[in-house]
Amino acid sequence: MIVLPKMVEISRTSKKKRFLNLNIINHRKNSLICFKSSKYLLLCACFSFYFFTSFLLTTHNNPNPSLIHHLSNSNPFPSKALAETTLDHGHPKGLKIFVYDLPPKFNADWLSDGRCGGHLFASEVAIHRALLTSHVRSLDPYEADFFFLPVYVSCNFSSLNGFPAIAHAPSLLSSAVDVISGQFPFWNRSHGSDHIFVASHDFGACFHAMEDMAMAHGIPQFLKNSIILQTFGVKYKHPCQDVQNILIPPYIVPESVESAVVDGPRRDIFAFFRGKMEVNPKNVSGRFYGKRVRTAIWKKFHRDRRFHLRRHRFAGYRSEIARSVFCLCPLGWAPWSPRLVESVALGCVPVIIADGIRLPFPAAVDWPGISLTVAEKDVGKLGKILERVAGTNLTTIQNNLWDPKNRRALLFHNPSQMHDATWQVISALAKKLDRSFRSSRILHQ
């Protein structure tokens, strides 16, 4: 009877001690959490201040040459995860291109000749126009990842034959570089690695219509560190593509083909080609036009009723493409041809006869599914090859061909449209952000 009150007292004392201990523990936990939160807040504040001051220094001061990175050793930017999660119109968010406002002698003056903006080499004009209204254009060069030089080198038409003459191209481009490097710091700070040019002629940045002469001249030294948008491309090593390049399609006026697509029974021409086919090809300093491939086609099939072959020009020849099942695309002086784009745009199966040719935008255009490739040595077997395809998988090829995404990716629109040719160029540039001086600076901060 006497012990019970003491036990109760002890029990109450124990509870009180436990209560006090719990309060102490909770207080310590709360203090620790507050300390950690304060530490994180302090770190965030430090990082924010660092990046803010770095941004001000980067965008408002002239670049220090000692800060130029060795871009060839830098990591790609942005990372794959970033590219997948931060997109703007399908491109990495924030990608910007500055278009230099060059004196008219480099571009606008050439447009006095109406042919300048509409011939097969006019992608230089089309890309310039599309970029001026593109969502990626930056009016502040300090915010730009890439710099575009709008120089129209293929608008100098020869008075003798009416074709573009491009012997002046290297000097004209060099003059443009002198202008922008004298007025802005951006060419010198990156040595031109984030600057973009268009070379839409036969052998691209070599700027000559004859392959042996183009190879002998090579790419002008001042362009070798830049990015070249060019129509010439082959799968083997070639000095005229020995530069950072993006393969682009030749220019076809979109309105000239988009309303002329024909399908099914109305295609009453089995195999079609209209263009230069020399019966007896001339030896031009040891060179034969088209490596005699077109001559071989003419001699073998010009009396064949299945083949609609014409050697003379016809203003409405695209209506013939729209009526044809197969469109022959043999090489000329260069492997590529405007017929590649015209055939796809008009629903005619392109028959590519140019060994080793590299085709534009393979990630966007289903070339294996929409075209045939015939080796140059096999042109004599064209009849059998096309008949075999017509009797087996022609319907599958045509269904693939009529998918509008293939046509859209090969045409330059103004303004640019989602997934069109200019959009594809921008997508290709996004994969070269490691060449951008600005992006490399941000990446290494």
Summary of the structure (lengths in Angstrom):
residues: 445
radius of gyration: 31.5
end to end distance: 79.4
largest distance: 133.4
contacts: 1354
relative contact order: 0.12
helix: 49%
strand: 12%
